Amino acid sequence: MRRINIGAIALLFALAGCSGGDGSSERRSSALYSPQTASQVPQAGQAGQTSLGARRNIAEQTGGSQAQSGTTGMSTTGASGQLTAAEQAFVIEAAQHGTAEVQLGRLAEQKASSASVRDFGRRMVQQHSQSNQELMQVASRSGMSPPTTLPAAAQAVQNQLQQLSGSSFDRQYIEQQHAAHTAQVTMFRFTADNASNPALRSFAQRNVPVLQQHLDMLRSMAPTVMRTGS
């Protein structure tokens, strides 16, 4: 059986969009990022060039579908309490990411052979559960009900990880988490800089440092986990 590249699936899941059945969300997702292999996970202290390029691509991809101020891709004309189309897309994507982080974190607590990977999974469950609750509150005040189930791509990642154990699980989980958190940091920073809804902008601003901390932890863990799985 051909092995699924979890890092690639995670990157497709990242910023997957919420458009209808015309396939535009999948095209936007695949255009934003290029898959990385486990050996290419950046180490702590490396420059985040991928993030800069991805932010530029987000602006380009969202810029044509909303009334904008400049080229940010997020309207500044929305009334307080209402969400623009781009902001609604962020809510859906962030909710899906958050749900995936909690479920995959629980899986890491159960299956990881490395204590550091188990601890990281536990942290994902705790911190993403909290941010998920905050997002639900922000969304409900704007009349939105974000999804609470995994999209197909995230379910595929979960299914693949469930088939792994020991150091193989550790390596694939860390690879997937690096891909997902790279996308999340980019997405949250963009929203923190450009959202017109005050509550949503504040939510994104609060969570950027948390997500960046997760990404830094992954970069620190990667050399050991990718080499030995322990």
C-alpha positions as CSV (number, residue, x, y, z in Angstrom):
1,M,0.0,0.0,0.0
2,R,1.3,3.4,-0.9
3,R,2.0,5.5,2.2
4,I,0.2,8.8,2.5
5,N,2.5,11.8,2.8
6,I,1.1,13.3,6.0
7,G,3.0,16.5,5.7
8,A,1.5,17.1,2.2
9,I,-2.0,16.3,3.4
10,A,-1.6,18.7,6.3
11,L,-0.5,21.5,4.0
12,L,-3.5,20.9,1.8
13,F,-5.7,21.0,4.9
14,A,-4.1,24.2,6.0
15,L,-6.1,27.2,4.9
16,A,-8.4,24.8,3.0
17,G,-11.0,27.6,2.6
18,C,-14.8,27.4,2.8
19,S,-16.0,28.1,-0.7
20,G,-18.6,26.0,-2.4
21,G,-18.2,23.0,-4.7
22,D,-16.3,24.8,-7.5
23,G,-13.0,23.6,-6.2
24,S,-11.6,27.1,-5.6
25,S,-10.7,26.3,-1.9
26,E,-8.6,23.3,-2.9
27,R,-6.8,25.3,-5.6
28,R,-6.1,28.1,-3.1
29,S,-4.8,25.7,-0.5
30,S,-2.5,23.9,-2.9
31,A,-1.2,27.2,-4.2
32,L,-0.3,28.7,-0.8
33,Y,2.2,26.2,0.3
34,S,4.7,23.6,-1.0
35,P,4.9,20.3,1.0
36,Q,8.0,19.7,3.1
37,T,9.5,16.3,4.0
38,A,10.4,15.4,7.5
39,S,14.1,16.1,6.9
40,Q,13.2,19.6,5.8
41,V,11.5,20.7,9.0
42,P,13.3,24.0,9.9
43,Q,15.3,24.1,13.1
44,A,14.8,26.6,15.9
45,G,16.2,30.0,14.9
46,Q,15.8,29.6,11.2
47,A,14.2,32.4,9.3
48,G,10.5,31.9,8.4
49,Q,10.7,32.7,4.7
50,T,7.8,30.3,4.0
51,S,5.5,32.4,6.2
52,L,6.3,35.6,4.4
53,G,5.6,34.1,1.0
54,A,2.4,32.5,2.2
55,R,1.1,35.8,3.6
56,R,1.7,37.4,0.3
57,N,-0.2,34.6,-1.5
58,I,-3.1,34.9,1.0
59,A,-3.5,38.6,0.1
60,E,-3.4,37.8,-3.6
61,Q,-5.8,34.9,-3.4
62,T,-8.4,36.7,-1.2
63,G,-8.0,40.1,-2.8
64,G,-10.2,39.4,-5.8
65,S,-13.3,38.4,-3.9
66,Q,-13.9,41.1,-1.3
67,A,-14.3,44.8,-1.2
68,Q,-10.9,45.8,0.2
69,S,-8.8,48.5,1.7
70,G,-5.5,48.4,-0.1
71,T,-4.5,44.8,-0.9
72,T,-5.1,43.1,2.4
73,G,-8.0,41.0,1.2
74,M,-10.1,41.9,4.2
75,S,-12.8,44.5,4.0
76,T,-12.7,47.5,6.4
77,T,-16.3,48.4,5.6
78,G,-18.0,45.7,7.7
79,A,-20.0,46.9,10.7
80,S,-18.9,46.0,14.2
81,G,-20.2,42.6,15.1
82,Q,-20.5,41.4,11.5
83,L,-18.0,39.4,9.6
84,T,-16.8,39.8,6.1
85,A,-16.5,36.9,3.7
86,A,-12.8,36.6,4.4
87,E,-13.3,36.7,8.2
88,Q,-16.0,34.0,8.0
89,A,-13.5,31.9,6.0
90,F,-10.9,32.4,8.8
91,V,-13.4,31.4,11.4
92,I,-14.2,28.2,9.6
93,E,-10.6,27.4,8.9
94,A,-9.5,28.2,12.4
95,A,-12.2,26.1,13.9
96,Q,-11.3,23.1,11.7
97,H,-7.6,23.5,12.6
98,G,-8.4,23.7,16.3
99,T,-10.6,20.6,16.2
100,A,-7.9,18.7,14.4
101,E,-5.2,19.8,16.9
102,V,-7.3,18.6,19.9
103,Q,-8.0,15.2,18.3
104,L,-4.5,14.6,17.0
105,G,-3.1,15.8,20.3
106,R,-5.1,13.1,22.1
107,L,-3.8,10.6,19.7
108,A,-0.2,11.7,20.4
109,E,-0.9,11.3,24.2
110,Q,-1.9,7.6,23.5
111,K,0.5,6.5,20.8
112,A,3.7,8.5,21.0
113,S,6.8,6.7,22.2
114,S,8.7,9.9,23.1
115,A,7.8,11.7,26.3
116,S,8.4,15.1,24.7
117,V,5.9,14.2,21.9
118,R,3.3,13.0,24.4
119,D,3.8,16.2,26.4
120,F,3.4,18.3,23.2
121,G,0.2,16.4,22.4
122,R,-1.1,17.1,25.8
123,R,-0.3,20.8,25.4
124,M,-2.2,20.8,22.1
125,V,-5.3,19.4,23.7
126,Q,-5.2,22.0,26.5
127,Q,-4.4,25.1,24.6
128,H,-6.3,24.5,21.4
129,S,-9.4,23.5,23.5
130,Q,-9.2,26.9,25.1
131,S,-8.7,28.8,21.9
132,N,-11.6,26.8,20.3
133,Q,-13.9,27.9,23.1
134,E,-12.8,31.5,22.6
135,L,-13.4,31.3,18.8
136,M,-16.9,29.9,19.4
137,Q,-17.8,32.8,21.6
138,V,-16.5,35.4,19.0
139,A,-18.3,33.6,16.2
140,S,-21.6,33.2,18.1
141,R,-21.7,37.0,18.8
142,S,-21.5,37.5,15.0
143,G,-24.2,34.9,14.2
144,M,-21.9,32.2,13.1
145,S,-21.8,28.5,14.1
146,P,-18.3,27.2,13.2
147,P,-17.9,23.5,12.3
148,T,-16.9,21.1,15.1
149,T,-16.1,18.1,12.9
150,L,-12.9,17.3,11.0
151,P,-12.8,18.0,7.2
152,A,-11.9,15.1,5.0
153,A,-8.2,16.0,4.7
154,A,-7.7,16.2,8.5
155,Q,-9.6,12.9,8.9
156,A,-7.2,11.3,6.4
157,V,-4.3,12.6,8.5
158,Q,-5.8,11.1,11.7
159,N,-6.5,7.8,10.0
160,Q,-2.9,7.5,8.8
161,L,-1.5,8.4,12.2
162,Q,-3.7,5.8,13.8
163,Q,-2.0,3.1,11.8
164,L,1.5,4.1,13.1
165,S,3.2,3.5,16.4
166,G,6.5,4.1,18.2
167,S,9.1,6.3,16.5
168,S,7.3,6.2,13.2
169,F,4.3,7.8,14.8
170,D,6.5,10.4,16.5
171,R,8.2,11.4,13.3
172,Q,5.0,11.7,11.3
173,Y,3.1,13.5,14.0
174,I,5.9,16.1,14.3
175,E,6.1,16.5,10.6
176,Q,2.3,17.1,10.4
177,Q,2.3,19.4,13.3
178,H,5.0,21.6,11.8
179,A,3.1,21.9,8.5
180,A,-0.1,22.7,10.3
181,H,1.4,25.2,12.7
182,T,3.3,27.0,9.9
183,A,0.0,27.5,8.1
184,Q,-1.8,28.6,11.3
185,V,0.8,31.2,12.3
186,T,0.5,32.7,8.8
187,M,-3.3,32.7,8.8
188,F,-3.6,34.1,12.3
189,R,-1.0,36.8,11.7
190,F,-2.8,37.9,8.5
191,T,-6.1,38.1,10.4
192,A,-4.5,39.9,13.3
193,D,-3.2,42.6,10.9
194,N,-6.2,42.9,8.6
195,A,-9.5,41.9,10.2
196,S,-12.0,44.6,10.5
197,N,-14.1,42.9,13.2
198,P,-12.5,44.0,16.6
199,A,-13.3,40.8,18.5
200,L,-12.0,38.6,15.7
201,R,-8.8,40.7,15.3
202,S,-8.2,40.6,19.1
203,F,-8.7,36.8,19.1
204,A,-6.1,36.4,16.4
205,Q,-3.7,38.7,18.1
206,R,-3.9,36.8,21.4
207,N,-3.3,33.5,19.7
208,V,-0.4,34.4,17.4
209,P,2.2,34.2,20.2
210,V,0.7,30.9,21.4
211,L,0.9,29.3,17.9
212,Q,4.4,30.7,17.4
213,Q,5.5,29.1,20.7
214,H,4.1,25.8,19.4
215,L,6.0,26.1,16.2
216,D,9.2,27.0,18.1
217,M,8.8,23.9,20.3
218,L,8.4,21.8,17.2
219,R,11.5,23.1,15.6
220,S,13.4,22.4,18.8
221,M,12.1,18.9,19.1
222,A,12.5,18.0,15.4
223,P,16.3,17.1,15.3
224,T,15.9,14.5,18.0
225,V,12.5,13.1,17.0
226,M,13.3,12.9,13.3
227,R,16.6,11.2,14.0
228,T,15.6,8.7,16.7
229,G,12.0,9.1,17.4
230,S,12.8,9.4,21.1
